[in-house]
Every structure is written in C-alpha cells, then in structure tokens.
Amino acid sequence: MTGSAAVHPRSGSGPEKPRRHLPAWLKRPRSMGEGFARTASLLGDGRLQTVCSESRCPNQHECWESGTATFLVLGTVCTRHCGFCSVSHGRPAEPDPDEPSRLARAAEGMGLKHVVITSVTRDDLPDRGAGHFAACIGRLRARLPGVTVEVLTPDFGGSEKSIRAVIGADPDVFAHNLETVERITPGIRSGASYRRSLAVLSAVRAMGAGILTKSGLMLGLGESDSEVEETLRDLKRTAVDMVTLGQYLRPAAGNMSVARYVPPEEFDRWRDKAMEIGFRHVAAAPFVRSSYRAMESMKESAGQACRLPAPASGRS
C-alpha cells in the first residue's frame, strides 16, 4: 500500500479516531447456508487457510456460499507489518511441503475451474516463497487438467530470480497490488516500495509473455483524484492488463483509519477513466477486492486478446 511517511503505520495520523458509521452502500446481509458450510468443511479438512478469513474480507460469505475462496499459502504469519492489513506478523513457521498437494485436492473437491493463490510475505526464505507458489501451480495442473491459475504475490523483495520461478510454472494471471498511491505507500506498506512494485509488474510482463497481469488499489486512505489517476497511468505504462479498485475498510482497531468512504458513483467514474486509459478489464466498486470474481475478470480480459505474443527471444 502507499501512504504518507508521516502517517503512523498502524492507527492513522495522530490520536486514534472513533470508528466511522458505515454508509448504507457498505451494509449487506451475510449468508451462511449450505454452500458456506461445505466450503468451510473442505478447507478445514485440508488444513488450508484463506485470505478471506485472515484479511476479514467483506465478500467472504458471498464467495464461500458460491463455493469459491482465495487460498492463502505459506502460513498465516507475515514478516511485514502493513498498516492496512489484519494478518498476523512475526516469525513464520517453515513452509509445509504437503500444502500444495492439499490445496490441489481441496480445489478438486470444490469443483474450481479457476484457482486464486496468495500468500503472506516471506522475507525470511531465500526465495521469499516463490518455489512454493510454483509447487502449488504444478500440483494444480497435475490434478486438474484445464484449470486456470491466478497468483497474487508479494514483491519478493524485487528479486527477478523469484519472479522467474513463478513465471516458469506458467500461471494464467500474475497479480501484484500497488494497494495505494505513491505518497501514502511508505506509511502503510511495511518494507515495500511503490517503484519496486511497478518494477515487479514490469518484470512479469517482460518474462511472462502470454500471462495476464493485474494490480489493485484501495480508495479511501486520503489519496487525491490526481494521485489515483497518475497511479492508474503508471500501471498502464507498465503494461498491466487488469486493475481493481475497492473501498478500504479498516479490518481491526489497530489498523489504518478510513479517511473517506467513497460513494459508488465515484467508483463508476474511476472505472470509466481506467477503461479510457486503456486497461483491458476494470473492476471498480466499494466491495471489489483483488480476487473478487476473478474468473470472470480473466475470461473477459482473455476475450480481448490479452494473451500477448512471445518476444523475439522467446518466453523466459
């Protein structure tokens, strides 16, 4: 995420602010029917984690009820401590070598046609977890022929070797989120860099011909309209195919405060602006998250000939 360096990384600028009342457009019913229970059971049986639960995603009930989830691999303890995120931070355990196989079995049991995998940041590992991503993709391909795979990765410390390891497993979509505008990044993206994140996306485009690229932004952190537009243009200059824009919602009292609740009509305008800038697919609405309705986004983007020809040197 991006933020002002003057912003406290956990609780916002200055004294703690009282929790804001949610506007009407951010209130929705929660369903915990048979679909939700089945998804929870399959995940529990596989001893698998999801970013849906760990990040307190507002779409968890909708997605689990429909039988989808975003898998969170490499544990639930992050080596970074970002101001917007509720995932625990500290010293993680060693990666579980059986996790890729359990993930593939769960995806098969859930009947998934498109699988989204993300992870905590693992700066403690020599490859920062890239090999584990590759192993997950490989197990999915072996168990579910024809499945499409989307990865939402950390920045791997900017390591091209790590990026190449994931690209080599041939995901269909490689996503990495800028999260916010450049000015805000230092205050809430622990150990991250706006320019490094752009470099990661640029490296993916250079190495991964045929792989769709994707990034996401949260609105409501104090960014200006001109900053959002410049960020979208930075992503477009990096040849990103898809972009998501959603409302930042404070997951816990210790996280960054919400500066503003952005009304739906503003998200509609940002969608139009992003399409005007030239993205192949844009999802923009208060509840949009990086992997929300990911399969539909991928299909729409692929239908617009996003799969690029290999460079003269061949696919890396």
Buried (B, 14 or more C-beta within 10 A) or exposed (E): BBBBEEBBBBBBBEEEEEEEEEEEBBEEEEEEEEBBEBBBEBBEEBEBBBBBBBBBBBBBBBBBBEBBBBBBBBBBBBBBBBBBBBBEBEEBEEBBEEBBBBBBBBBBBBEBEBBBBBBBBBBEBEBBBBBBBBBBBBBBBEBBEEBBBBBBBBBBBBBBEBBBBBBBBBBBBBBBBBBBBBBBBBBBBBBBBBEBBBBBBBBBBBBBBEBBBBBBBBBBBBBEEEBBBEBBBBBBEBBBBBBBBBBBBBBEEEBBBBBBBBBBEBBEEBBEBBBEBEBBBBBBBBBBBBBBBBBEBBBBBBEEEBEBEEEEEEBB
